[in-house]
């Protein structure tokens, strides 16, 4: 509580502003992932991103409905399949920059701080897993593997889910084609979208640094801020099943904070403050859901299909 009081209302207001800036960066990247004749601007994508983040934070495995909820939120501007494909395209770019960020953070953590052999092996396995996933995604896009639509076609030919797949497999094929055609038609957008993905993570490190600057007496280390943010991001990805990573995030921050030499409780306080920020913007996302009349009944069937 002492650390939270020290951080103060002004500090909390600053990280609220910083977080909406991060969400704006993701929203801009999404806007660049839509191609003519359709178009989405920041006024369309930012509220949709906040809605998606709210769904992702509150629902177990919310990542499965997060992208769908974004597409549903802009269905008045673009067809649903276009919205879904643009979200998936942006997510591929985001996965690329996030994978590189996590690998760099894990390697930095291993090389800069003493760790038990068990933790070293675990982190090495995670690095290898992320690298393999990155290679798979790269090959999938470059070689245009139609894994989803071909799987749907095989299931349909064998008599499974014929009612859904009668037309659904065609929609999946169109969905894949829209994603892959983006890379052929707009190669110049590759670097700007990746740059926005990098900026998103840089702002995350800046947020950690700012919080630490108000919780500690000295000037925080950028290295510590980078490691704390990368580990926090990894925990959020690995434990998406747990809403807001309650308990897990705090344990991870405590471990990393003690490893990098922060005072007792600083890592946990950092996590609590960031959870408060997440809760605030989650409430804003829920208000946007209510305002737009969205519901899980509308989103869930699309996500499942």
ABEGO torsion letter per residue (X at the ends): XAAAAAAEAAAAAAAAAAAAAAAAAAAAAAAAABBOABBBBAAAAAAAAAAAAAAAAABBGAAAAAAAAAAAAAAAABBAAAAAAAAAAAAAAAAAAAAAAAAAAAAAAAAABBBBAAAAAAAAAAAAAAAAAAAAAAAAAAAGBBAAAAAAAAAAAAGBGAAAAAAAAAAAAAAAAAAAAAAAABAAAAAAAAAAAAAAAAAAAAAAAAAAAAABABBBBAAAAAAAAAAAAAAAAAAAABBGGBGAAAAAAAAAAAAAGBBBGAAAAAAAAAAAAAAAAAAAAAAAAAAAGBBAAAAAAAAAX
